[in-house]
């Protein structure tokens, strides 16, 4: 179902007033801006930020389910209705790990690392956080995916691990959305493609002529998409302009 962004508001007015927003990966380029803009909207009573680079109650490591469970317990203990979960994590490269140009460079350890962060970690977020979404009124679980995870849109090949992990993430979210709809018809569980954003993740791969957005613009566009969502859009895959992406 197409999105109508003409009614989207920086104040995220499609959400009920009050409630809780949770941003995962809030220390990154996109996550920090999503958190800042969600807070500036005034729509939520609290915006909780979680990241691997922090400590204490705000610490969350996608590769450590215990830390995800601990974060979920902290969220539940607030007693506030959970309206928005935005997962802004992802890994394209990490130290010696780089996107593969050919099957000849496939490495099982690198593939496992990509799946752990890009697919398994977000799946565990859904396991622990989807049950906490508000039982009535609009709520959204949104996680960043990537257009390169689309099988139907893959015309170049390469980037095997990242493509496959994001494709797995898309399937995981689509399946979870079906289950979620049985109990929370007003909730939307979606994957979003942010486009190329100025960040540590994309810097080595930015090309001349490529439309690279600053994080504040990307966050604003993504939140406009989130504001336009409703329960009928659950299980969908959209870019930052609100256009659906083929699976």
VENBELLIN-V317668 format. One record per backbone hydrogen bond with DSSP energy under -0.5 kcal/mol. NH is the residue of the N-H (numbers start at 0). CO is the residue of the C=O. E is the energy in kcal/mol with one decimal. If there is no record, write none. Layout:
NH_CO_E + NH_CO_E
//
This chain:
2_241_-0.7 + 4_2_-0.8 + 6_3_-0.6 + 7_4_-1.3 + 11_8_-2.3 + 14_11_-1.8 + 17_42_-2.4 + 19_80_-2.8 + 20_45_-2.2 + 21_83_-3.1 + 22_47_-2.8 + 23_21_-0.5 + 23_85_-2.8 + 24_49_-1.7 + 25_22_-0.5 + 25_49_-2.4 + 27_24_-1.6 + 31_27_-2.4 + 32_28_-1.0 + 33_29_-2.7 + 34_30_-2.4 + 35_31_-2.1 + 36_32_-2.8 + 37_33_-2.5 + 38_34_-2.2 + 39_35_-2.5 + 40_36_-1.4 + 41_38_-1.3 + 42_37_-0.5 + 43_37_-0.5 + 44_18_-2.0 + 45_18_-1.4 + 47_20_-3.0 + 49_22_-2.7 + 50_57_-2.2 + 53_50_-0.8 + 57_54_-1.1 + 58_55_-1.5 + 59_50_-1.5 + 61_59_-0.5 + 63_60_-2.3 + 66_63_-0.8 + 67_63_-1.3 + 68_64_-2.8 + 69_65_-2.2 + 70_66_-2.0 + 71_67_-2.4 + 72_68_-2.2 + 73_69_-1.9 + 74_70_-2.4 + 75_71_-2.8 + 76_72_-2.0 + 77_73_-0.6 + 77_74_-1.1 + 78_75_-1.4 + 81_131_-0.8 + 82_19_-2.5 + 82_80_-0.7 + 83_19_-1.7 + 84_139_-2.7 + 85_21_-2.8 + 86_84_-0.5 + 86_141_-3.1 + 87_23_-2.8 + 87_85_-0.7 + 93_96_-1.8 + 95_93_-0.5 + 96_93_-2.0 + 97_95_-0.5 + 104_101_-1.6 + 105_102_-1.5 + 110_106_-2.4 + 111_107_-2.4 + 112_108_-2.1 + 113_109_-2.1 + 114_110_-2.5 + 115_111_-2.3 + 116_112_-1.8 + 117_113_-2.9 + 118_114_-1.8 + 119_114_-3.0 + 120_115_-1.8 + 122_118_-1.9 + 123_119_-2.1 + 124_120_-1.9 + 125_121_-2.1 + 126_122_-2.1 + 127_123_-1.9 + 128_124_-2.8 + 129_125_-1.7 + 131_128_-1.4 + 132_128_-0.6 + 132_129_-1.3 + 133_81_-2.6 + 138_185_-0.9 + 139_82_-2.6 + 140_187_-2.9 + 141_84_-3.0 + 141_139_-0.5 + 142_189_-1.8 + 143_86_-2.4 + 144_191_-3.3 + 148_145_-2.1 + 149_146_-2.1 + 150_246_-1.8 + 153_150_-1.2 + 154_152_-1.0 + 158_99_-3.8 + 162_158_-2.8 + 163_159_-2.6 + 164_160_-2.7 + 165_161_-2.4 + 166_162_-2.4 + 167_163_-2.3 + 168_164_-2.3 + 169_165_-2.4 + 170_166_-1.8 + 171_167_-2.5 + 172_168_-2.7 + 173_169_-2.3 + 174_170_-2.4 + 175_171_-2.4 + 176_172_-2.4 + 177_173_-1.3 + 178_174_-1.6 + 179_175_-2.9 + 180_176_-2.1 + 181_177_-0.6 + 181_178_-0.9 + 182_179_-1.4 + 183_179_-2.8 + 186_183_-1.8 + 187_138_-2.1 + 189_140_-2.5 + 189_187_-0.5 + 190_235_-2.2 + 191_142_-2.2 + 192_237_-2.6 + 193_191_-0.6 + 195_210_-0.6 + 196_194_-0.6 + 197_212_-2.7 + 198_196_-0.6 + 202_198_-2.1 + 204_201_-2.1 + 205_201_-0.6 + 205_202_-1.0 + 209_206_-2.0 + 211_209_-1.2 + 212_195_-2.8 + 212_210_-0.6 + 216_213_-0.7 + 217_213_-2.2 + 218_214_-2.8 + 219_215_-1.7 + 220_216_-2.3 + 221_217_-2.5 + 222_218_-2.5 + 223_219_-1.6 + 224_220_-1.8 + 225_221_-2.4 + 226_222_-2.4 + 227_223_-1.3 + 228_224_-0.8 + 228_225_-0.8 + 232_229_-2.2 + 233_230_-1.2 + 234_188_-3.0 + 235_232_-1.2 + 237_190_-2.0 + 238_242_-2.4 + 239_192_-0.9 + 241_238_-2.0 + 244_236_-2.8
//
